[in-house]
Amino acid sequence: MSTLPVLLELGPLPVGLTQRLQARYRLHPLWQESDRAAFLAQHAGKLAGAVTMSRHGCPADVMACVAGRVVACFGTGFEGLDLAAAQQHQVQVSTTPDVLNDCVADLAFGLMLATARRLCAADRYVHAGEWLNANYGLAHRVSGKRLGILGLGRIGRVVAKRSQGFDMPVRYHGRHAQADVSYGFEADLKALAEWADFLVLTCPGGEATRGLINAQVLEALGPEGFLINVSRGSVVDEAALVDAVQQQRIGGVGLDVYLNEPHIPQALLHNERVVVLPHIAASTHETRAAMEALVADNLASFFATGRVLTPAVTP
């Protein structure tokens, strides 16, 4: 019988992460248990910890089961991690910040270019043989346009850095102004949307940001503005976005995240002004490997020192 420490697996993990962890731990898939509550009650205090992904989260009942131990999360999303329960049960919770900043920021600019220059629609135009009949229409440039950022955190700052190469003036909105940046702070989100040509969302998900991009903000962004979301689908009032797209009250939309993934409203599909991606902002070989390594390093640090390297801190 294996003597490896047992980690509770809250949902399917990336193959590379599974293989890496199986060298040092035994993974038990909670998501395959027919009676979850009974299993957690039976094994409370007997497990070495748990491993999860942002999409799977970690609720209070699991925190209680692994009291005094560790929960290592693959991802940076906080909304599914019950941090209050973790504190109550003295559970060390880690996430994988920073290692995905560059790739997410790259994708934000990819979506800006794709929406403004209509790259995906132009690609389909050529593949359909339409270029043989007529030249493709005009689009909008990105360089020199005004960039508004909702959430100037780790990823938002990298997006702002990328904008320097496009000569874009930058303003941002958040809970408060940040003293160590030169970008303009806009205390009112609607005012930021009115100013911006591109409004990029890089804020955390959760109740504090749910539905921040509502009908009024979309109206302020207007028919010449572009919305780019690489944060969480919950930040956008999806019904209001659908209405803005259908009524042509927004210039373009680039999305990598959605309210009920992988389900996307039909009105956002097959529309030349909307670019939809399957939540791939951090899905590169380089970033995936770095995230997997950080999960493993957090676990190793906990079992060696009692502390994780990158603890989850409510943003």
Secondary structure, DSSP 8 states (H G I E B T S, - for coil): ---S-EEEE-S---HHHHHHHHTT-EEEEGGG-SSHHHHHHHHTTTSSEEEEETTT-B-HHHHHHTTTSEEEEESS--TTB-HHHHHHTT-EEE---STTHHHHHHHHHHHHHHHHTTHHHHHHHHHTTGGGTS--------TT--EEEE--SHHHHHHHHHHGGGT--EEEESSS--TT--SEE-S-HHHHHHH-SEEEE----SGGGTT-B-HHHHHHH-TT-EEEE-S-GGGB-HHHHHHHHHTT-SSEEEES--TBTTB--GGGSS-TTEEE--S-TT-SHHHHHHHHHHHHHHHHHHHHHS--SSB----
